[in-house]
Each structure stands twice: as structure tokens, then as C-alpha cells.
């Protein structure tokens, strides 16, 4: 990630971008996903996307990190 969001609005935009990444990949496949598609799906300009993510790979990395964190939380709750 290029910069860390500090304000609630910025944190929400980053969350929306990661959510949109998941949706676009599910709908169009990984190879057909572009930063423009993700920005459109999130309802932001591609320039806003690039403030936080330098490229598609960074978006995918953020999505994977969130998925791992969700799995860890689910395992912790299940086996606590």
C-alpha cells in the first residue's frame, strides 16, 4: 500500500476498493481485472485508487491479506 489511510473516510475507501477487487475478480476473472474496473466498481476515480495502491498486484495482495486475517479470526473463534 502506498500510504496508510488516516481518516475514517479514507479507511472506508480502502475497504471499498478491496471489496471491489474481490467482486471484479469474481465477475471478470483475475486476468481481466484492471485498476480501472476496480475503481469503477468502488465508485471512485482511478486516481484515488492510485493514492493507496500502486497497481493491481497491490490490490490483490490487500485482498489476500484480508482473507487470511478473516480465516485466522474464524479459526480462533472456532477453536478458542
N, C-alpha and C positions, 0 to 999 in steps of 0.2 A: 504494500500500500504506500502510495506517495506521501500522504500526510494523514495524520490521525484526526478524525473529526472531534471537535471540542464541544460545540453546541448541540443541543438536543436535535435541532432541525437537521444539522449535518449528519449526526449519527443515524437519524431516520432515513436520510437519503442513501447512506451507505448500505443500510439494511435493505432498503427498497432495491438498490442495484444488485445486491447479492440474490435477493428473491427473484428479480427479473432474470438474472443469469440462469437460475435453475429452470424457470419457465421456458425461456427461449431455447435452452439446450433440449428440454423435453419435447418441445414442439418442432424444432428445426434440426436437431442433431448438433453434435459438437462441431463438426467441420463447417456447417452452415451458419453457426453463431458468429456474429460480429459485435464489436462495441457499439456500432450504430443501432443494431437490433436491440441490444440490452438497454441502451439509453432510451429508445422509443418505448420499450415495454415498461420501463420505470417512470416514464413521463418526465424525463429531464433531458437537457441538452447533452450532446456528446462531450462538450467542453467541461460541463460539470462532472461527468464521469471521469474524465482525464485528470481532474483535480485530485482524485483519490486513487485511481487505478491507471497505471501506465499503459496497460494492454489487456487483451483478452486472457492471457495466461494468469495475470494477477487476479482477475475476477474469478477465474476457475479455482485458483489457489484459495481465495477467501471463501468460496462456496465449500470446498473440501474441508477447510479448517472448521467451518461451522458444522458441517455434517459429522466430523469426528467429535467435536465438543458435544453435540446432541447425543451421539452414541455413548460417549463416556458418561454423560448425565443419566441416560436411561439405564446403563449397566449399574451405576452407583445406586440408583433408586431401587432397582430390582434386587440387588444382592446386598443391600445395606442391612 
